[in-house]
Amino acid sequence: MKQRSSLKSTIHGETLSYQHGGETATITVGSSGWFAWLENATSFTFRNEEGHFTAHKTQAGNRRGTSYWRATRRSHGRLYSFYLGASAQLTLQRLQEAAHELVKRAQQTSEASVSTSPKSTPDTSADPLLAIKLHIPRLPAQHVSRSRLLTSLEQDVTRPLTLISAPAGSGKTTLLAEWASATTMPVAWLSLETTENDPARFLAYLTATLNRLDRHTPIDPIVQREHSAAWEPAMTHLLNALTEQLDRDAALVLDDFHLLTSETVHTMVLFLLDHLPAQLHLLIGTRVDPPLPLARFRARNQVSEQHIEELRFVADEVEAFASAMGHTLSHEATTLLQQRTEGWIAGVQLLLLALRGYADAAAFLENAGGAQRFLHDYFSEEILSQQPPKIQRFLLHTCILDRLCGQLCDAVTEEADGQKQLVTVLRANLFLTELDDAQTWYRYHPLFAESLRTHLLKREPELIPTLYQRASFWYEQQHWDEVACEYALLARDYTRAGTLLERLLPLLMAQGKFLRLQQWIAQLPSIVIDASPLLYLTSLIWTQVQWRSFIGKPQETLKRLTEDLKRRIREHTQETGSTWADLQPILPLLQALGALSQGDIAQMLTLTREVPPILSNPERPLAQLIATGRQILLGAAYGASGDLAAAEQLFLAAPLPDTIDLAFPFHLSAALGIIELYEAQGKLQKLNWHYEDLFRALERLNGPLPLLQTQALVRYAELLYEWNRLQEATDAAQKGLKICQQLGSNIPGVFLFGLGTLIRVALAQGHDNKAQELLERMEHALEQWKPPMANMITAIPARLALACDLQEQAERWEAVRGIHFDDQLPPHFQNNYFFDYMTLARLLLARGHNRRSPLALSQALMLLERMQRISAARTTHGWSLEVHVVMALVLHAQGKIKRALHTLGSALDQAEAEGYIRIFADEGQPMAHLLAQVSAYTTASPSYLQQIQAAIAPTRATASTQPQAAQPLLDPLTPRELEALALLAEGLSNQQIAERLVISPNTAKRHIKHLLAKLTVTNRTQAVTRARELGLL
């Protein structure tokens, strides 16, 4: 009969005390008596200085009579467990390791956990294992502490950069993890993967891990993603936030840096290093030296380095490592092992594994090959071949998986013991790592997996596609369709990949994953694409069309699209069961787009109406896409022609659906079209209701839709700003920009609208310097965007430059844009035209005021009167309101005060009901002067006028309290120019000034040019001398 151990069986230190025959007996843990006692025991407790736990024996679920031990500990109402293994594995070291790990887990209860159960339906918009990459990796069970390297690392980390560069398997990650766990400074950790070659994804992970340094004040980045090169505004914001946040030394670890191959991401890291806050220290773990200016860092003593020479195991460490793996080596064997491997840790581990079963370790090592032959030879001959056939099969058949769990392994191997085999492989130290505490997900060591795949390719090459296919089917069953599609492509099962991609199209487009869509479409052979009109259309739009060429030459691009589509329809229409005829109605829609690009609205309406509102086979996805597209194009055509009521009806008739379908991008267009429409009409209350409906619809869809969320939020921020709800506007803009970071799609409008709102808030609060810094970030982003995209959107920073009193910058836009006050205005005036010409009118007003130019004021008034006639004809009261406001300011500048008051009074009459505030308040002192006299000229209530005056007051008050240096100059230097002057006096170059001020070199050059002109000098030396004479330095 089995002896039943009770909780009175307790281990203190190295000794077990238990009751036997009514007396207390003791056994030394690890002795033969200990293992004999375990055979009949069912539980015991363990206590040492570090912690305690209760161990229970559990029968395995394989029905073979085997059992294992599990340690448990309760802390703060939660139960933590740790797998100990079979009785034969319960050494004192294993028990101590369990106590340490359970205490560590209990201390981490405040950290957010990541659910990785394979049974749950995943969020396909984000990596479900994201948090794992931000955690300091767990030290391996056979870890050997390396005090000499830890001491050196702790001393060296005071420099900005610490580089640990060595080949794979040199212990880089383990060393960094041990140091990160032991150091007293806060550590942010990021385990890099190849997916971080996407600048937006890299920035997202970088921000997430840096947020872990201080969870009480998380960084909320200003991010844009129009182009992969336009990352600097976000990095600048991130660094500024870190500088303010950090109050003591902290470290950022970027591990597996060699996986980053993107030049853009390398440039981002260099930017990070060049502007690193003094309290932050960067540690890089990599297999190869990164493409950074290391020579410069070395010359400035800014980098400490550890390479393979420092990381190699010395003989003592080899001996300790062998002991940890269960080997007792002679001095000769230890020396041989160290020599044969040259201290390469992965090689040491490989040979120690190969040593199992050899009595004479020295003799075995004497005949072992060199370090260059270790990997494949010993994995194959001494590691893989020594495993039981079943384990060999399991390893080879699962090595194709990036991540493993029991159920997935069952599907791929077509066996029913995947979880058991994973535990067996883990217990055998066969290079398998747990990815979560629940022991659900695992990952092979990359070197091991690579070697296994090499062997699989040699042994069973015909099986590899089948294994990928099985993985694809399993992921599809778990509703992980994106991963299923990836594995189908790896299996070269292109027909099935095409089917999965058709299913994924609505979700990918709704989530803005256009880059992934392009990559997958590009892998499909033409025969698969030709078999699916839907895939063909997607391919035509997302891979064959370059959208920059579409923007630059829309007629040529649309003509090419139309001709290609016509040819395909002719080729396939006669096929039995063909659905290519479903694409026929797209032809007039493409032609309608061409007419719109040429401003031929009448032709656009005619072509769009050719498409019937209800198509044959309306249940087909293409029919839904075409019908909705027709409706949206008609709405755009009516809006362009001035029939705003008809446009509104059509847009409102295409609300967001209850489920994501193929036509979702058109529903998004309708939602944004309504926003443009209500803004032009000045219907702010209806616009607010529309936003409320939009956000409710997003909640109802219950899915991640960043493409819509990010645009809705930054546009909603503009409405909140207009209503003078400045903090709410800031929050909405920042949230929208943050979502844009996660989107990975190119949306310049999101960045410009979002950052533009933040600039206007800064100006409204009197923070002129902050506004100019944000504007410089916007300018730098525009420098990265290539024409024609940049030319289409520069009016936004030009308008903001005028608000910041940077007239010359707006005049540069005027010269590039090439518009004039007496231009023949287009017959179908769109929002972008209105914004451009209103920006020109404001520039003419500024020129007339600042340069005392009556001609400029007359030109502004002539332009505004024409704009007012257009606004009245189209009943766009929002446009009319802005025209009246600027016109009142022009008349005021001309001295026509009474007419200015009449004009302003008319604007106030129509503005009060909709709650307009900032359109008046942003005009500052001139508007305040007019408002003080306008009461007799308007029906607006006194309380409304007071509300506007109060909104102007903070700006005036803040600006008036800012200290200004006494400058004996007719045109005083701005604060930014004074900063540049001080750096110029230090002898810094334009490039160095740009780096110090975190601006672009062109902006720095412009500041120097302006201050030279204001000081009336021609070179830097004269500028410094003159500035000192004037007391500016």
Secondary structure, DSSP 8 states (H G I E B T S, - for coil): ------TT-EEETTEEEEEETTEEEEEETTSHHHHHHHHH--EEEEE-SS-EEEEEEEE-TTSSS-EEEEEEEEETTEEEEEEEESGGG--HHHHHHHHHHHHHHHHTTTS------TTS---TTS-TTGGGGGS-----TT----HHHHHHHHHHTTSSEEEEE--TTSSHHHHHHHHHHH-SS-EEEEE--GGGGSHHHHHHHHHHHHGGG-TTS--------SSTTTTHHHHHHHHHHHHHH--S-EEEEEESGGG---HHHHHHHHHHHHT--TTEEEEEEESS--SS-HHHHHHTT-EEEE-HHHHS--HHHHHHHHHHTT----HHHHHHHHHHHTT-HHHHHHHHHHTTT-S-HHHHHHT---GGGIIIIIIIIIIGGGS-HHHHHHHHHHTT-SSB-HHHHHHHHT-S-HHHHHHHHHHTTSSEEESSTTS--EEE-HHHHHHHHHHHHHH-GGGHHHHHHHHHHHHHHTT-HHHHHHHHHHTT-HHHHHHHHHHHHHHHHHTT-HHHHHHHHHHS-HHHHHT-HHHHHHHHHHTS--HHHHHH-HHHHHHHHHHHHHHHHHHHTTSTT--GGGGTTHHHHHHHHHHHHTT-HHHHHHHHHTS-SS-SSTTSHHHHHHHHHHHHHHHHHHHHHT-HHHHHHHHHTS---SS--TTHHHHHHHHHHHHHHHHHHT-HHHHHHHHHHHHHHHHHHTS--HHHHHHHHHHHHHHHHHTT-HHHHHHHHHHHHHHHHHH-S--HHHHHHHHHHHHHHHHHTT-HHHHHHHHHHHHHHHHHS-TTHHHHHTHHHHHHHHHTT-HHHHHHHHHHHT--TT----SS--HHHHHHHHHHHHHHHHHHHHTT-HHHHHHHHHHHHHHHHHHHHHT-HHHHHHHHHHHHHHHHHTT-HHHHHHHHHHHHHHHGGGT--HHHHTTHHHHHHHHTTGGGG--S-HHHHHHHHHHHHHHHHHHHHS-------SS---HHHHHHHHHHHTT--HHHHHHHHT--HHHHHHHHHHHHHHTT-SSHHHHHHHHHHTT--
